[in-house]
Amino acid sequence: MSKGNWDLFEIFIRSKNGLSHKHVGSVHATDAEMAIENARDLYTRRMEGVSLWVVPSKSIVASDPGDMEHLFEPARDKVYRHPTFYKVPDNIENM
């Protein structure tokens, strides 16, 4: 397999236990194991993370920003889900 035929993988790193993984970039590799090794070498040279996720780019499905109204319109009818609906007592300092 020539380098031009390598698959593209999206890389996600978790910087500390308990935090979410964040997308940091992409690497080309022949398989997921090689993608983890390439991502480690490229994105964690200074101990920036505690775990890596590699996902084949072709497996990611995303919504079209043009579909925003259609996709997210039903959520506008549920204002009770937003914290602005509730009154916080004055004696509460940190919420």
N, CA, C and O atoms as CSV, one atom per row, in Angstrom:
chain,resi,resn,atom,element,x,y,z
A,1,MET,N,N,0.857,-1.183,0.000
A,1,MET,CA,C,0.000,0.000,0.000
A,1,MET,C,C,0.896,1.238,0.000
A,1,MET,O,O,1.701,1.431,0.911
A,2,SER,N,N,0.752,2.058,-1.013
A,2,SER,CA,C,1.561,3.272,-1.066
A,2,SER,C,C,0.987,4.317,-0.131
A,2,SER,O,O,-0.190,4.269,0.228
A,3,LYS,N,N,1.829,5.261,0.260
A,3,LYS,CA,C,1.401,6.283,1.223
A,3,LYS,C,C,0.202,7.072,0.700
A,3,LYS,O,O,-0.601,7.554,1.499
A,4,GLY,N,N,0.061,7.213,-0.600
A,4,GLY,CA,C,-1.081,7.918,-1.167
A,4,GLY,C,C,-2.397,7.210,-0.932
A,4,GLY,O,O,-3.459,7.823,-1.042
A,5,ASN,N,N,-2.342,5.924,-0.610
A,5,ASN,CA,C,-3.561,5.146,-0.375
A,5,ASN,C,C,-3.872,4.942,1.102
A,5,ASN,O,O,-4.833,4.242,1.425
A,6,TRP,N,N,-3.100,5.524,2.005
A,6,TRP,CA,C,-3.341,5.362,3.427
A,6,TRP,C,C,-4.652,6.044,3.804
A,6,TRP,O,O,-5.029,7.061,3.220
A,7,ASP,N,N,-5.331,5.477,4.776
A,7,ASP,CA,C,-6.596,6.058,5.248
A,7,ASP,C,C,-6.328,7.264,6.140
A,7,ASP,O,O,-5.273,7.372,6.765
A,8,LEU,N,N,-7.294,8.158,6.187
A,8,LEU,CA,C,-7.227,9.340,7.046
A,8,LEU,C,C,-7.990,9.045,8.332
A,8,LEU,O,O,-9.120,8.559,8.287
A,9,PHE,N,N,-7.380,9.335,9.477
A,9,PHE,CA,C,-7.986,9.133,10.789
A,9,PHE,C,C,-8.060,10.467,11.528
A,9,PHE,O,O,-7.123,11.264,11.482
A,10,GLU,N,N,-9.175,10.701,12.205
A,10,GLU,CA,C,-9.331,11.879,13.058
A,10,GLU,C,C,-8.856,11.509,14.461
A,10,GLU,O,O,-9.136,10.417,14.955
A,11,ILE,N,N,-8.129,12.436,15.098
A,11,ILE,CA,C,-7.503,12.170,16.380
A,11,ILE,C,C,-8.163,12.994,17.480
A,11,ILE,O,O,-8.367,14.200,17.337
A,12,PHE,N,N,-8.493,12.323,18.576
A,12,PHE,CA,C,-9.077,12.951,19.755
A,12,PHE,C,C,-8.196,12.617,20.953
A,12,PHE,O,O,-7.790,11.467,21.122
A,13,ILE,N,N,-7.899,13.608,21.782
A,13,ILE,CA,C,-7.046,13.413,22.957
A,13,ILE,C,C,-7.798,13.853,24.213
A,13,ILE,O,O,-8.488,14.872,24.221
A,14,ARG,N,N,-7.645,13.059,25.272
A,14,ARG,CA,C,-8.152,13.449,26.591
A,14,ARG,C,C,-6.940,13.894,27.392
A,14,ARG,O,O,-6.022,13.106,27.619
A,15,SER,N,N,-6.929,15.149,27.821
A,15,SER,CA,C,-5.746,15.701,28.488
A,15,SER,C,C,-5.600,15.228,29.932
A,15,SER,O,O,-4.479,15.093,30.422
A,16,LYS,N,N,-6.721,14.974,30.627
A,16,LYS,CA,C,-6.674,14.479,32.008
A,16,LYS,C,C,-7.852,13.544,32.216
A,16,LYS,O,O,-8.884,13.679,31.558
A,17,ASN,N,N,-7.699,12.596,33.132
A,17,ASN,CA,C,-8.817,11.713,33.473
A,17,ASN,C,C,-10.004,12.547,33.926
A,17,ASN,O,O,-9.850,13.520,34.664
A,18,GLY,N,N,-11.185,12.158,33.477
A,18,GLY,CA,C,-12.399,12.870,33.852
A,18,GLY,C,C,-12.809,13.947,32.868
A,18,GLY,O,O,-13.944,14.422,32.924
A,19,LEU,N,N,-11.917,14.352,31.961
A,19,LEU,CA,C,-12.252,15.358,30.959
A,19,LEU,C,C,-12.703,14.684,29.664
A,19,LEU,O,O,-12.510,13.482,29.481
A,20,SER,N,N,-13.297,15.456,28.782
A,20,SER,CA,C,-13.739,14.943,27.484
A,20,SER,C,C,-12.569,14.866,26.516
A,20,SER,O,O,-11.584,15.589,26.656
A,21,HIS,N,N,-12.688,13.985,25.539
A,21,HIS,CA,C,-11.717,13.954,24.447
A,21,HIS,C,C,-11.982,15.150,23.542
A,21,HIS,O,O,-13.136,15.518,23.324
A,22,LYS,N,N,-10.935,15.755,23.018
A,22,LYS,CA,C,-11.027,16.914,22.115
A,22,LYS,C,C,-10.352,16.567,20.795
A,22,LYS,O,O,-9.305,15.921,20.768
A,23,HIS,N,N,-10.959,17.001,19.715
A,23,HIS,CA,C,-10.366,16.778,18.398
A,23,HIS,C,C,-9.134,17.661,18.261
A,23,HIS,O,O,-9.186,18.864,18.518
A,24,VAL,N,N,-8.010,17.041,17.846
A,24,VAL,CA,C,-6.767,17.796,17.721
A,24,VAL,C,C,-6.205,17.794,16.312
A,24,VAL,O,O,-5.316,18.588,16.004
A,25,GLY,N,N,-6.703,16.924,15.454
A,25,GLY,CA,C,-6.182,16.895,14.089
A,25,GLY,C,C,-6.404,15.554,13.429
A,25,GLY,O,O,-7.260,14.771,13.841
A,26,SER,N,N,-5.613,15.301,12.391
A,26,SER,CA,C,-5.758,14.097,11.587
A,26,SER,C,C,-4.395,13.498,11.286
A,26,SER,O,O,-3.384,14.200,11.290
A,27,VAL,N,N,-4.373,12.193,11.024
A,27,VAL,CA,C,-3.163,11.511,10.571
A,27,VAL,C,C,-3.542,10.508,9.487
A,27,VAL,O,O,-4.678,10.040,9.427
A,28,HIS,N,N,-2.587,10.191,8.644
A,28,HIS,CA,C,-2.752,9.126,7.666
A,28,HIS,C,C,-2.092,7.875,8.225
A,28,HIS,O,O,-1.024,7.956,8.831
A,29,ALA,N,N,-2.714,6.724,8.028
A,29,ALA,CA,C,-2.162,5.464,8.504
A,29,ALA,C,C,-2.799,4.310,7.736
A,29,ALA,O,O,-3.850,4.460,7.114
A,30,THR,N,N,-2.132,3.145,7.796
A,30,THR,CA,C,-2.665,1.963,7.117
A,30,THR,C,C,-3.758,1.284,7.922
A,30,THR,O,O,-4.625,0.621,7.353
A,31,ASP,N,N,-3.727,1.444,9.262
A,31,ASP,CA,C,-4.758,0.862,10.120
A,31,ASP,C,C,-4.845,1.679,11.418
A,31,ASP,O,O,-4.077,2.618,11.626
A,32,ALA,N,N,-5.791,1.303,12.280
A,32,ALA,CA,C,-6.024,2.064,13.513
A,32,ALA,C,C,-4.828,2.000,14.461
A,32,ALA,O,O,-4.513,2.983,15.131
A,33,GLU,N,N,-4.170,0.856,14.518
A,33,GLU,CA,C,-3.013,0.724,15.398
A,33,GLU,C,C,-1.892,1.679,14.984
A,33,GLU,O,O,-1.279,2.329,15.831
A,34,MET,N,N,-1.631,1.760,13.694
A,34,MET,CA,C,-0.615,2.692,13.200
A,34,MET,C,C,-1.057,4.133,13.431
A,34,MET,O,O,-0.226,4.997,13.709
A,35,ALA,N,N,-2.364,4.400,13.318
A,35,ALA,CA,C,-2.886,5.751,13.550
A,35,ALA,C,C,-2.641,6.178,14.993
A,35,ALA,O,O,-2.298,7.334,15.244
A,36,ILE,N,N,-2.814,5.257,15.949
A,36,ILE,CA,C,-2.546,5.585,17.354
A,36,ILE,C,C,-1.065,5.910,17.545
A,36,ILE,O,O,-0.718,6.872,18.230
A,37,GLU,N,N,-0.205,5.111,16.943
A,37,GLU,CA,C,1.236,5.365,17.067
A,37,GLU,C,C,1.620,6.706,16.438
A,37,GLU,O,O,2.393,7.470,17.016
A,38,ASN,N,N,1.074,6.988,15.249
A,38,ASN,CA,C,1.364,8.267,14.589
A,38,ASN,C,C,0.822,9.444,15.397
A,38,ASN,O,O,1.483,10.475,15.521
A,39,ALA,N,N,-0.376,9.286,15.944
A,39,ALA,CA,C,-0.980,10.350,16.756
A,39,ALA,C,C,-0.176,10.584,18.022
A,39,ALA,O,O,0.030,11.728,18.428
A,40,ARG,N,N,0.278,9.508,18.645
A,40,ARG,CA,C,1.114,9.635,19.847
A,40,ARG,C,C,2.375,10.432,19.530
A,40,ARG,O,O,2.747,11.348,20.264
A,41,ASP,N,N,3.026,10.068,18.425
A,41,ASP,CA,C,4.266,10.744,18.042
A,41,ASP,C,C,4.044,12.202,17.672
A,41,ASP,O,O,4.887,13.056,17.948
A,42,LEU,N,N,2.910,12.481,17.048
A,42,LEU,CA,C,2.654,13.830,16.547
A,42,LEU,C,C,2.019,14.759,17.582
A,42,LEU,O,O,2.386,15.931,17.667
A,43,TYR,N,N,1.070,14.247,18.370
A,43,TYR,CA,C,0.266,15.118,19.227
A,43,TYR,C,C,0.554,15.013,20.723
A,43,TYR,O,O,0.036,15.821,21.494
A,44,THR,N,N,1.363,14.046,21.159
A,44,THR,CA,C,1.588,13.909,22.604
A,44,THR,C,C,3.072,13.849,22.942
A,44,THR,O,O,3.478,13.114,23.842
A,45,ARG,N,N,3.863,14.601,22.240
A,45,ARG,CA,C,5.311,14.590,22.475
A,45,ARG,C,C,5.684,15.132,23.844
A,45,ARG,O,O,6.726,14.769,24.389
A,46,ARG,N,N,4.853,15.990,24.404
A,46,ARG,CA,C,5.158,16.611,25.698
A,46,ARG,C,C,4.162,16.160,26.777
A,46,ARG,O,O,3.810,16.926,27.674
A,47,MET,N,N,3.723,14.919,26.671
A,47,MET,CA,C,2.806,14.335,27.658
A,47,MET,C,C,1.495,15.121,27.766
A,47,MET,O,O,1.002,15.351,28.870
A,48,GLU,N,N,0.931,15.533,26.628
A,48,GLU,CA,C,-0.298,16.329,26.633
A,48,GLU,C,C,-1.556,15.524,26.931
A,48,GLU,O,O,-2.604,16.121,27.180
A,49,GLY,N,N,-1.501,14.210,26.917
A,49,GLY,CA,C,-2.733,13.456,27.072
A,49,GLY,C,C,-2.585,12.186,27.882
A,49,GLY,O,O,-1.480,11.713,28.148
A,50,VAL,N,N,-3.749,11.641,28.273
A,50,VAL,CA,C,-3.777,10.369,28.975
A,50,VAL,C,C,-4.423,9.271,28.138
A,50,VAL,O,O,-4.263,8.089,28.442
A,51,SER,N,N,-5.157,9.649,27.078
A,51,SER,CA,C,-5.709,8.646,26.173
A,51,SER,C,C,-5.972,9.256,24.805
A,51,SER,O,O,-6.157,10.465,24.665
A,52,LEU,N,N,-5.983,8.393,23.809
A,52,LEU,CA,C,-6.215,8.796,22.412
A,52,LEU,C,C,-7.386,8.017,21.842
A,52,LEU,O,O,-7.567,6.837,22.144
A,53,TRP,N,N,-8.160,8.671,21.033
A,53,TRP,CA,C,-9.140,8.004,20.186
A,53,TRP,C,C,-8.724,8.254,18.757
A,53,TRP,O,O,-8.339,9.372,18.415
A,54,VAL,N,N,-8.793,7.235,17.909
A,54,VAL,CA,C,-8.606,7.413,16.472
A,54,VAL,C,C,-9.863,6.894,15.792
A,54,VAL,O,O,-10.335,5.796,16.090
A,55,VAL,N,N,-10.402,7.691,14.875
A,55,VAL,CA,C,-11.633,7.345,14.185
A,55,VAL,C,C,-11.403,7.526,12.688
A,55,VAL,O,O,-10.957,8.590,12.258
A,56,PRO,N,N,-11.704,6.498,11.885
A,56,PRO,CA,C,-11.556,6.685,10.441
A,56,PRO,C,C,-12.437,7.854,9.980
A,56,PRO,O,O,-13.627,7.905,10.292
A,57,SER,N,N,-11.853,8.765,9.255
A,57,SER,CA,C,-12.596,9.951,8.804
A,57,SER,C,C,-13.825,9.569,7.994
A,57,SER,O,O,-14.855,10.240,8.065
A,58,LYS,N,N,-13.716,8.493,7.227
A,58,LYS,CA,C,-14.848,8.089,6.387
A,58,LYS,C,C,-16.020,7.571,7.218
A,58,LYS,O,O,-17.127,7.441,6.696
A,59,SER,N,N,-15.801,7.271,8.500
A,59,SER,CA,C,-16.867,6.786,9.376
A,59,SER,C,C,-17.640,7.911,10.053
A,59,SER,O,O,-18.683,7.667,10.659
A,60,ILE,N,N,-17.146,9.128,9.958
A,60,ILE,CA,C,-17.804,10.254,10.618
A,60,ILE,C,C,-18.900,10.809,9.713
A,60,ILE,O,O,-18.677,11.102,8.539
A,61,VAL,N,N,-20.072,10.944,10.287
A,61,VAL,CA,C,-21.216,11.517,9.582
A,61,VAL,C,C,-21.580,12.804,10.300
A,61,VAL,O,O,-21.741,12.804,11.521
A,62,ALA,N,N,-21.713,13.891,9.570
A,62,ALA,CA,C,-22.010,15.188,10.181
A,62,ALA,C,C,-23.250,15.802,9.546
A,62,ALA,O,O,-23.564,15.539,8.385
A,63,SER,N,N,-23.938,16.609,10.311
A,63,SER,CA,C,-25.091,17.322,9.768
A,63,SER,C,C,-24.604,18.507,8.946
A,63,SER,O,O,-23.484,18.986,9.122
A,64,ASP,N,N,-25.442,18.960,8.067
A,64,ASP,CA,C,-25.151,20.120,7.228
A,64,ASP,C,C,-25.614,21.377,7.970
A,64,ASP,O,O,-26.761,21.427,8.415
A,65,PRO,N,N,-24.754,22.396,8.117
A,65,PRO,CA,C,-25.179,23.615,8.802
A,65,PRO,C,C,-26.441,24.234,8.190
A,65,PRO,O,O,-27.178,24.943,8.874
A,66,GLY,N,N,-26.685,23.970,6.923
A,66,GLY,CA,C,-27.897,24.472,6.277
A,66,GLY,C,C,-29.166,23.822,6.797
A,66,GLY,O,O,-30.259,24.356,6.606
A,67,ASP,N,N,-29.037,22.674,7.452
A,67,ASP,CA,C,-30.187,21.962,8.012
A,67,ASP,C,C,-30.467,22.349,9.459
A,67,ASP,O,O,-31.279,21.706,10.124
A,68,MET,N,N,-29.800,23.398,9.956
A,68,MET,CA,C,-29.908,23.776,11.354
A,68,MET,C,C,-31.358,23.996,11.792
A,68,MET,O,O,-31.778,23.473,12.824
A,69,GLU,N,N,-32.108,24.750,11.029
A,69,GLU,CA,C,-33.501,25.037,11.414
A,69,GLU,C,C,-34.307,23.754,11.540
A,69,GLU,O,O,-35.007,23.552,12.532
A,70,HIS,N,N,-34.213,22.897,10.549
A,70,HIS,CA,C,-34.967,21.646,10.548
A,70,HIS,C,C,-34.529,20.726,11.680
A,70,HIS,O,O,-35.363,20.090,12.324
A,71,LEU,N,N,-33.236,20.654,11.922
A,71,LEU,CA,C,-32.679,19.721,12.895
A,71,LEU,C,C,-32.910,20.163,14.337
A,71,LEU,O,O,-33.199,19.330,15.196
A,72,PHE,N,N,-32.787,21.460,14.616
A,72,PHE,CA,C,-32.821,21.942,15.994
A,72,PHE,C,C,-34.086,22.704,16.370
A,72,PHE,O,O,-34.225,23.116,17.522
A,73,GLU,N,N,-34.990,22.900,15.457
A,73,GLU,CA,C,-36.230,23.636,15.727
A,73,GLU,C,C,-37.040,23.035,16.876
A,73,GLU,O,O,-37.533,23.799,17.706
A,74,PRO,N,N,-37.208,21.719,16.975
A,74,PRO,CA,C,-38.026,21.174,18.072
A,74,PRO,C,C,-37.517,21.551,19.472
A,74,PRO,O,O,-38.315,21.607,20.408
A,75,ALA,N,N,-36.248,21.803,19.637
A,75,ALA,CA,C,-35.704,22.152,20.957
A,75,ALA,C,C,-36.174,23.522,21.428
A,75,ALA,O,O,-36.176,23.788,22.630
A,76,ARG,N,N,-36.568,24.388,20.518
A,76,ARG,CA,C,-37.012,25.737,20.912
A,76,ARG,C,C,-38.332,25.707,21.674
A,76,ARG,O,O,-38.655,26.657,22.386
A,77,ASP,N,N,-39.094,24.632,21.535
A,77,ASP,CA,C,-40.371,24.507,22.236
A,77,ASP,C,C,-40.201,24.037,23.677
A,77,ASP,O,O,-41.189,23.910,24.400
A,78,LYS,N,N,-38.984,23.781,24.103
A,78,LYS,CA,C,-38.744,23.201,25.420
A,78,LYS,C,C,-37.909,24.152,26.285
A,78,LYS,O,O,-36.828,23.788,26.747
A,79,VAL,N,N,-38.413,25.365,26.499
A,79,VAL,CA,C,-37.671,26.368,27.256
A,79,VAL,C,C,-37.428,25.944,28.699
A,79,VAL,O,O,-36.492,26.423,29.339
A,80,TYR,N,N,-38.258,25.056,29.208
A,80,TYR,CA,C,-38.102,24.592,30.587
A,80,TYR,C,C,-36.788,23.829,30.791
A,80,TYR,O,O,-36.392,23.605,31.934
A,81,ARG,N,N,-36.117,23.434,29.736
A,81,ARG,CA,C,-34.851,22.717,29.849
A,81,ARG,C,C,-33.666,23.659,30.079
A,81,ARG,O,O,-32.568,23.210,30.408
A,82,HIS,N,N,-33.887,24.942,29.907
A,82,HIS,CA,C,-32.807,25.910,30.063
A,82,HIS,C,C,-32.785,26.450,31.492
A,82,HIS,O,O,-33.844,26.719,32.060
A,83,PRO,N,N,-31.606,26.614,32.081
A,83,PRO,CA,C,-31.531,27.069,33.472
A,83,PRO,C,C,-32.018,28.490,33.677
A,83,PRO,O,O,-32.229,28.899,34.819
A,84,THR,N,N,-32.204,29.254,32.617
A,84,THR,CA,C,-32.697,30.627,32.767
A,84,THR,C,C,-34.151,30.643,33.230
A,84,THR,O,O,-34.662,31.696,33.613
A,85,PHE,N,N,-34.808,29.520,33.202
A,85,PHE,CA,C,-36.208,29.405,33.586
A,85,PHE,C,C,-36.373,29.448,35.104
A,85,PHE,O,O,-37.462,29.740,35.597
A,86,TYR,N,N,-35.294,29.158,35.856
A,86,TYR,CA,C,-35.370,29.035,37.301
A,86,TYR,C,C,-34.725,30.225,38.002
A,86,TYR,O,O,-33.776,30.823,37.495
A,87,LYS,N,N,-35.256,30.555,39.174
A,87,LYS,CA,C,-34.695,31.638,39.975
A,87,LYS,C,C,-33.743,31.047,41.009
A,87,LYS,O,O,-34.112,30.135,41.748
A,88,VAL,N,N,-32.519,31.565,41.060
A,88,VAL,CA,C,-31.514,31.105,42.026
A,88,VAL,C,C,-31.564,32.043,43.236
A,88,VAL,O,O,-31.512,33.262,43.071
A,89,PRO,N,N,-31.665,31.489,44.443
A,89,PRO,CA,C,-31.709,32.324,45.654
A,89,PRO,C,C,-30.443,33.170,45.777
A,89,PRO,O,O,-29.375,32.742,45.340
A,90,ASP,N,N,-30.544,34.352,46.359
A,90,ASP,CA,C,-29.419,35.283,46.490
A,90,ASP,C,C,-28.291,34.735,47.354
A,90,ASP,O,O,-27.134,35.098,47.142
A,91,ASN,N,N,-28.594,33.871,48.324
A,91,ASN,CA,C,-27.559,33.375,49.225
A,91,ASN,C,C,-26.718,32.245,48.610
A,91,ASN,O,O,-25.801,31.755,49.269
A,92,ILE,N,N,-26.992,31.827,47.405
A,92,ILE,CA,C,-26.194,30.815,46.708
A,92,ILE,C,C,-25.065,31.526,45.957
A,92,ILE,O,O,-25.329,32.320,45.054
A,93,GLU,N,N,-23.802,31.246,46.327
A,93,GLU,CA,C,-22.670,31.918,45.702
A,93,GLU,C,C,-22.183,31.232,44.435
A,93,GLU,O,O,-21.949,31.886,43.418
A,94,ASN,N,N,-22.032,29.924,44.496
A,94,ASN,CA,C,-21.507,29.170,43.357
A,94,ASN,C,C,-22.496,28.113,42.930
A,94,ASN,O,O,-22.952,27.300,43.733
A,95,MET,N,N,-22.814,28.137,41.667
A,95,MET,CA,C,-23.778,27.168,41.164
A,95,MET,C,C,-23.185,26.485,39.970
A,95,MET,O,O,-23.825,25.619,39.374
